[in-house]
Structures are given as structure tokens and as C-alpha cells.
Amino acid sequence: MPNKETAIKNSTILVAYLLVVWGFYRMLFKLPEEVEELLIKPVLWLVPVAYFVRKERGSLASLGITLKNLFPALYFALALGIIFAIEGALINFIRYDEANFSANLGQNSFIFALGLSFVTAISEEITFRGYLFNRIWHVLDNEWKANIITSLFWALTHVPVAIFWWELNLSGIIIYLFLTVIFGIGSAFVFAKTKNVASSVLLHVLWSWPIVLFR
């Protein structure tokens, strides 16, 4: 882990970069989901993370990419997963303004859609929980303060999709962002308990899957 000055500097730069660059991307472009999640997001999210980790002379373990505590990580994720799957269904209701439980994967197969969910989760969880939360926690030396700060920034990166893609009304945006913060807190919580980003990735998939399926 880098020294605290370096950690907070790099974290601040990364957050500002994501809010500006990802925000403008969401506002200006709307590419097919598979292109966005398999190509655009890994480049825009993970490349900067890799740059900072290399600059810090850090390891993959500093991002929670490790085999240590793998099974506890999966147990924690599954334990909270049911709760967040319900929350994901609630976000789906807010998004479409109706309880439509007919699965809709478009032209994609179930396996492809599930794989896409994992790819999305890997990009976002390595960035926010593996890098940002881990380093802000290191700087503040307080898990819950770091958790809340990271979760608020996590929610802010979802503002553009709520406005420009889903076109939610004000109340819908507020509820969606609140639920996104709650998920962020849960994701950082399981990461803090296991130090393994696999827990956050699996939890993310369980949270997002109702949004993918029931639309």
C-alpha cells in the first residue's frame, strides 16, 4: 500500500477523472451494451487503475485480487446477495415504473448476459472497492468513513445513466441513487471483511441481475 499522501492524491485524481470522463461519455454516447462493458468500460476504468497501481509499485493483492479468504468472500456475498437481489428488483421497478417479471435478454443468451454482468462487476468493483475504498480506508484509518465516502462517489458515477439513459424523474433519481449508495456500503462491507474483491464482484452480480432480467 502506498503512503497516505500518495494514496489520497491518486484516489482524488481517479475519482475526478471518472466523474468527468465517464459522465461525458454517458452524456454523449450510447453504444451497444456489449461494446461498452467489454471494451469501453475496462479501458476507461481499469487502465487508470492499473497505471496508479504500477506507479505505486503495488500488487494485485492491493486491489483485493487474491485467493486468500476466497470461500469466506463467497459466503459473505451470498448471505447479503438475497437482500441486494431484492433491492435490484426494486431499482428495476423504479426504472420501468411497473413490476414486469418477464425475462428479457434481447438477442443475448442467458450465459452471455450473465458473463457480461460479471465483466461489468469486475471493472466497477476493482475500481471502487479494490482501489478507491482500500486506499481511502488506508488514509482515514476508519472503515466506515471510507465506506460512506466511497459509496457516495460510487453513486455519483451513476447519475449520468439515470439522467441521460434511463431518463428518470427527480424522485426516481433520488431513490435510485439512495439504493445505489446502500449497495455500495454493502459491497465495501464484504470487501473489508474478506480483503477479497471476489466478494464484491459476486454481490454486484446478484444486485444487478434483477435489473438485467426483469425489464
SEPA-563256 format. One record per residue (C-alpha): residue number from 1; residue in one letter; z, y, x. Coordinates in pm, 1 decimal. Layout:
BEGIN
+-----+--------+----------+----------+----------+
: num : residu :        Z :        Y :        X :
+-----+--------+----------+----------+----------+
: NUM :      A :        Z :        Y :        X :
...
+-----+--------+----------+----------+----------+
//
This chain:
BEGIN
+-----+--------+----------+----------+----------+
: num : residu :        Z :        Y :        X :
+-----+--------+----------+----------+----------+
:   1 :      M :      0.0 :      0.0 :      0.0 :
:   2 :      P :    -86.7 :    347.9 :    140.6 :
:   3 :      N :    173.4 :    616.6 :    198.0 :
:   4 :      K :    273.5 :    815.3 :   -108.7 :
:   5 :      E :     74.0 :   1125.5 :    -19.5 :
:   6 :      T :   -246.1 :    926.6 :     19.5 :
:   7 :      A :   -176.9 :    722.7 :   -293.7 :
:   8 :      I :   -128.4 :   1024.7 :   -520.4 :
:   9 :      K :   -423.8 :   1209.1 :   -366.9 :
:  10 :      N :   -663.5 :    918.6 :   -416.4 :
:  11 :      S :   -529.0 :    843.8 :   -764.1 :
:  12 :      T :   -575.5 :   1205.2 :   -872.7 :
:  13 :      I :   -930.9 :   1213.4 :   -740.1 :
:  14 :      L :  -1016.3 :    885.4 :   -913.9 :
:  15 :      V :   -872.5 :    995.5 :  -1249.3 :
:  16 :      A :  -1055.9 :   1329.8 :  -1234.5 :
:  17 :      Y :  -1377.2 :   1151.8 :  -1137.7 :
:  18 :      L :  -1351.1 :    905.7 :  -1427.0 :
:  19 :      L :  -1271.4 :   1173.4 :  -1684.8 :
:  20 :      V :  -1565.4 :   1390.4 :  -1577.4 :
:  21 :      V :  -1832.7 :   1140.0 :  -1475.6 :
:  22 :      W :  -1757.7 :    876.2 :  -1740.0 :
:  23 :      G :  -1711.8 :   1144.8 :  -2002.5 :
:  24 :      F :  -2053.2 :   1297.0 :  -1931.7 :
:  25 :      Y :  -2211.5 :    954.0 :  -1917.8 :
:  26 :      R :  -2077.5 :    869.8 :  -2264.1 :
:  27 :      M :  -2192.2 :   1205.7 :  -2395.9 :
:  28 :      L :  -2545.7 :   1192.0 :  -2253.5 :
:  29 :      F :  -2644.0 :    824.6 :  -2253.8 :
:  30 :      K :  -2627.8 :    527.8 :  -2487.1 :
:  31 :      L :  -2771.8 :    225.5 :  -2310.9 :
:  32 :      P :  -2758.4 :   -134.6 :  -2435.8 :
:  33 :      E :  -2407.0 :   -273.5 :  -2407.5 :
:  34 :      E :  -2502.4 :   -548.1 :  -2164.5 :
:  35 :      V :  -2664.5 :   -295.2 :  -1927.9 :
:  36 :      E :  -2364.3 :    -67.6 :  -1948.9 :
:  37 :      E :  -2097.7 :   -332.9 :  -1896.4 :
:  38 :      L :  -2278.6 :   -547.2 :  -1638.9 :
:  39 :      L :  -2429.4 :   -266.6 :  -1431.7 :
:  40 :      I :  -2325.4 :     90.6 :  -1511.7 :
:  41 :      K :  -1950.6 :     46.1 :  -1552.1 :
:  42 :      P :  -1896.8 :   -171.2 :  -1241.8 :
:  43 :      V :  -2088.3 :     84.6 :  -1035.1 :
:  44 :      L :  -1914.7 :    391.2 :  -1179.1 :
:  45 :      W :  -1565.5 :    236.6 :  -1192.1 :
:  46 :      L :  -1532.3 :    -32.4 :   -927.0 :
:  47 :      V :  -1735.4 :    120.0 :   -643.8 :
:  48 :      P :  -1499.9 :    421.8 :   -615.7 :
:  49 :      V :  -1200.2 :    186.1 :   -631.3 :
:  50 :      A :  -1346.2 :    -26.5 :   -350.8 :
:  51 :      Y :  -1409.9 :    290.4 :   -149.9 :
:  52 :      F :  -1048.9 :    407.0 :   -180.5 :
:  53 :      V :   -904.3 :     62.5 :   -104.6 :
:  54 :      R :  -1117.5 :     37.7 :    207.2 :
:  55 :      K :  -1021.6 :    391.6 :    307.2 :
:  56 :      E :   -654.9 :    296.4 :    264.9 :
:  57 :      R :   -715.4 :    -25.1 :    459.6 :
:  58 :      G :   -571.4 :   -208.3 :    164.8 :
:  59 :      S :   -627.7 :   -564.2 :     49.0 :
:  60 :      L :   -738.5 :   -726.9 :   -273.8 :
:  61 :      A :   -373.1 :   -810.0 :   -335.2 :
:  62 :      S :   -302.9 :   -435.2 :   -360.1 :
:  63 :      L :   -517.6 :   -446.1 :   -675.6 :
:  64 :      G :   -338.0 :   -749.0 :   -815.0 :
:  65 :      I :   -627.9 :   -977.4 :   -724.7 :
:  66 :      T :   -430.3 :  -1279.8 :   -612.7 :
:  67 :      L :   -344.9 :  -1636.4 :   -707.0 :
:  68 :      K :     27.0 :  -1563.1 :   -692.8 :
:  69 :      N :    203.3 :  -1575.5 :  -1029.3 :
:  70 :      L :   -122.5 :  -1679.5 :  -1195.1 :
:  71 :      F :     36.3 :  -1905.2 :  -1456.6 :
:  72 :      P :    315.0 :  -1658.2 :  -1546.6 :
:  73 :      A :     40.8 :  -1395.6 :  -1575.3 :
:  74 :      L :   -144.7 :  -1608.1 :  -1828.6 :
:  75 :      Y :    174.4 :  -1684.3 :  -2022.3 :
:  76 :      F :    268.1 :  -1316.9 :  -2045.6 :
:  77 :      A :    -81.2 :  -1223.9 :  -2159.5 :
:  78 :      L :    -92.3 :  -1493.1 :  -2427.0 :
:  79 :      A :    254.2 :  -1400.8 :  -2551.9 :
:  80 :      L :    152.1 :  -1040.0 :  -2610.2 :
:  81 :      G :   -206.8 :  -1128.8 :  -2692.1 :
:  82 :      I :   -141.3 :  -1211.3 :  -3056.5 :
:  83 :      I :     13.3 :   -869.4 :  -3113.4 :
:  84 :      F :   -273.2 :   -687.8 :  -2946.0 :
:  85 :      A :   -534.2 :   -900.2 :  -3122.0 :
:  86 :      I :   -386.4 :   -769.9 :  -3448.3 :
:  87 :      E :   -399.1 :   -418.8 :  -3305.8 :
:  88 :      G :   -763.2 :   -474.8 :  -3211.0 :
:  89 :      A :   -836.6 :   -573.4 :  -3570.8 :
:  90 :      L :   -668.8 :   -250.2 :  -3682.9 :
:  91 :      I :   -889.5 :    -47.5 :  -3447.1 :
:  92 :      N :  -1188.0 :   -229.6 :  -3594.4 :
:  93 :      F :  -1075.8 :   -120.3 :  -3941.9 :
:  94 :      I :  -1046.3 :    241.6 :  -3823.2 :
:  95 :      R :  -1387.5 :    223.9 :  -3659.5 :
:  96 :      Y :  -1573.3 :     88.0 :  -3963.3 :
:  97 :      D :  -1343.2 :    213.7 :  -4238.0 :
:  98 :      E :  -1333.2 :   -127.4 :  -4400.4 :
:  99 :      A :  -1189.4 :   -474.1 :  -4347.0 :
: 100 :      N :  -1507.8 :   -664.6 :  -4269.0 :
: 101 :      F :  -1427.9 :  -1002.1 :  -4115.3 :
: 102 :      S :  -1781.3 :  -1132.4 :  -4086.7 :
: 103 :      A :  -1851.3 :  -1210.1 :  -3721.5 :
: 104 :      N :  -2135.7 :  -1004.7 :  -3578.7 :
: 105 :      L :  -2254.7 :  -1071.0 :  -3226.9 :
: 106 :      G :  -2602.0 :   -926.4 :  -3275.1 :
: 107 :      Q :  -2855.2 :  -1123.5 :  -3071.5 :
: 108 :      N :  -2592.6 :  -1235.4 :  -2822.6 :
: 109 :      S :  -2439.7 :  -1581.3 :  -2819.7 :
: 110 :      F :  -2065.9 :  -1629.6 :  -2851.2 :
: 111 :      I :  -2037.2 :  -1730.8 :  -2484.2 :
: 112 :      F :  -2237.6 :  -1428.5 :  -2369.0 :
: 113 :      A :  -2030.1 :  -1189.6 :  -2578.5 :
: 114 :      L :  -1707.4 :  -1345.1 :  -2451.0 :
: 115 :      G :  -1831.9 :  -1321.7 :  -2093.4 :
: 116 :      L :  -1922.9 :   -957.7 :  -2148.0 :
: 117 :      S :  -1569.5 :   -891.7 :  -2271.6 :
: 118 :      F :  -1428.1 :  -1040.9 :  -1952.7 :
: 119 :      V :  -1661.5 :   -832.8 :  -1734.7 :
: 120 :      T :  -1554.8 :   -516.7 :  -1918.0 :
: 121 :      A :  -1188.9 :   -611.5 :  -1885.8 :
: 122 :      I :  -1223.4 :   -681.4 :  -1513.9 :
: 123 :      S :  -1378.7 :   -340.1 :  -1443.7 :
: 124 :      E :  -1127.5 :   -145.9 :  -1650.9 :
: 125 :      E :   -811.6 :   -338.4 :  -1561.5 :
: 126 :      I :   -874.1 :   -343.9 :  -1186.7 :
: 127 :      T :   -932.0 :     31.1 :  -1202.0 :
: 128 :      F :   -640.9 :    131.1 :  -1424.1 :
: 129 :      R :   -373.8 :   -132.2 :  -1375.5 :
: 130 :      G :   -469.2 :   -276.9 :  -1037.5 :
: 131 :      Y :   -537.0 :     54.8 :   -866.5 :
: 132 :      L :   -403.5 :    354.6 :  -1058.0 :
: 133 :      F :    -87.4 :    211.8 :  -1212.8 :
: 134 :      N :      5.5 :     26.7 :   -896.3 :
: 135 :      R :    -22.4 :    339.1 :   -681.6 :
: 136 :      I :    137.2 :    581.4 :   -925.9 :
: 137 :      W :    425.1 :    335.1 :   -956.0 :
: 138 :      H :    447.5 :    330.3 :   -575.7 :
: 139 :      V :    459.8 :    711.8 :   -567.2 :
: 140 :      L :    709.6 :    764.8 :   -851.6 :
: 141 :      D :    916.3 :    454.1 :   -782.9 :
: 142 :      N :    962.1 :    430.1 :  -1160.0 :
: 143 :      E :    772.8 :    163.3 :  -1352.7 :
: 144 :      W :    791.0 :    322.1 :  -1697.4 :
: 145 :      K :    696.7 :    673.4 :  -1589.9 :
: 146 :      A :    398.2 :    532.2 :  -1404.0 :
: 147 :      N :    313.3 :    315.1 :  -1704.3 :
: 148 :      I :    312.0 :    602.3 :  -1951.6 :
: 149 :      I :    116.5 :    836.8 :  -1722.3 :
: 150 :      T :   -146.6 :    572.3 :  -1652.4 :
: 151 :      S :   -172.4 :    478.7 :  -2020.7 :
: 152 :      L :   -226.9 :    841.6 :  -2122.2 :
: 153 :      F :   -510.8 :    876.9 :  -1871.5 :
: 154 :      W :   -644.7 :    541.6 :  -1991.8 :
: 155 :      A :   -657.6 :    676.9 :  -2346.5 :
: 156 :      L :   -830.4 :    997.4 :  -2233.1 :
: 157 :      T :  -1119.6 :    797.1 :  -2088.5 :
: 158 :      H :  -1172.9 :    657.7 :  -2439.9 :
: 159 :      V :  -1207.7 :    998.0 :  -2605.6 :
: 160 :      P :  -1586.3 :   1022.9 :  -2542.2 :
: 161 :      V :  -1666.0 :    686.5 :  -2703.2 :
: 162 :      A :  -1456.1 :    776.0 :  -3007.5 :
: 163 :      I :  -1638.8 :   1107.6 :  -3049.2 :
: 164 :      F :  -1995.4 :   1050.3 :  -2930.5 :
: 165 :      W :  -2048.1 :    680.8 :  -3006.1 :
: 166 :      W :  -1823.4 :    593.6 :  -3297.8 :
: 167 :      E :  -1817.2 :    948.0 :  -3442.3 :
: 168 :      L :  -1464.3 :    907.9 :  -3577.2 :
: 169 :      N :  -1299.5 :   1186.0 :  -3773.6 :
: 170 :      L :   -994.4 :   1363.2 :  -3631.0 :
: 171 :      S :   -737.5 :   1132.1 :  -3788.4 :
: 172 :      G :   -936.0 :    827.4 :  -3676.1 :
: 173 :      I :   -949.9 :    959.8 :  -3319.5 :
: 174 :      I :   -575.5 :   1026.1 :  -3311.9 :
: 175 :      I :   -487.4 :    679.8 :  -3444.6 :
: 176 :      Y :   -736.7 :    510.5 :  -3212.8 :
: 177 :      L :   -603.0 :    692.8 :  -2906.4 :
: 178 :      F :   -244.4 :    614.7 :  -3005.6 :
: 179 :      L :   -325.3 :    243.9 :  -3032.9 :
: 180 :      T :   -512.5 :    261.7 :  -2702.3 :
: 181 :      V :   -203.9 :    409.8 :  -2535.7 :
: 182 :      I :      8.1 :    128.8 :  -2681.0 :
: 183 :      F :   -229.2 :   -129.0 :  -2538.5 :
: 184 :      G :   -225.9 :     47.3 :  -2201.2 :
: 185 :      I :    153.1 :     30.1 :  -2194.4 :
: 186 :      G :    146.3 :   -341.4 :  -2276.1 :
: 187 :      S :   -118.4 :   -410.0 :  -2013.6 :
: 188 :      A :     72.7 :   -226.4 :  -1741.7 :
: 189 :      F :    391.1 :   -404.4 :  -1851.0 :
: 190 :      V :    248.2 :   -752.8 :  -1795.2 :
: 191 :      F :     94.3 :   -637.5 :  -1467.8 :
: 192 :      A :    430.6 :   -505.9 :  -1348.6 :
: 193 :      K :    599.1 :   -835.7 :  -1433.8 :
: 194 :      T :    342.5 :  -1055.4 :  -1258.8 :
: 195 :      K :    171.1 :   -833.4 :   -997.6 :
: 196 :      N :   -144.7 :  -1017.7 :  -1101.2 :
: 197 :      V :   -432.5 :   -835.6 :  -1267.9 :
: 198 :      A :   -538.1 :  -1157.5 :  -1443.7 :
: 199 :      S :   -262.1 :  -1093.4 :  -1697.4 :
: 200 :      S :   -406.8 :   -752.6 :  -1784.2 :
: 201 :      V :   -763.2 :   -884.5 :  -1795.2 :
: 202 :      L :   -675.8 :  -1163.4 :  -2038.7 :
: 203 :      L :   -467.9 :   -929.1 :  -2253.2 :
: 204 :      H :   -759.9 :   -684.1 :  -2260.2 :
: 205 :      V :   -996.5 :   -955.0 :  -2384.6 :
: 206 :      L :   -754.0 :  -1059.9 :  -2657.9 :
: 207 :      W :   -716.2 :   -693.8 :  -2759.0 :
: 208 :      S :  -1088.6 :   -617.1 :  -2764.1 :
: 209 :      W :  -1218.6 :   -938.9 :  -2916.1 :
: 210 :      P :  -1149.2 :   -847.7 :  -3281.9 :
: 211 :      I :  -1341.6 :   -524.5 :  -3218.3 :
: 212 :      V :  -1636.7 :   -727.7 :  -3087.7 :
: 213 :      L :  -1632.6 :   -994.9 :  -3358.0 :
: 214 :      F :  -1546.6 :   -822.1 :  -3682.3 :
: 215 :      R :  -1785.6 :   -533.4 :  -3726.9 :
+-----+--------+----------+----------+----------+
//
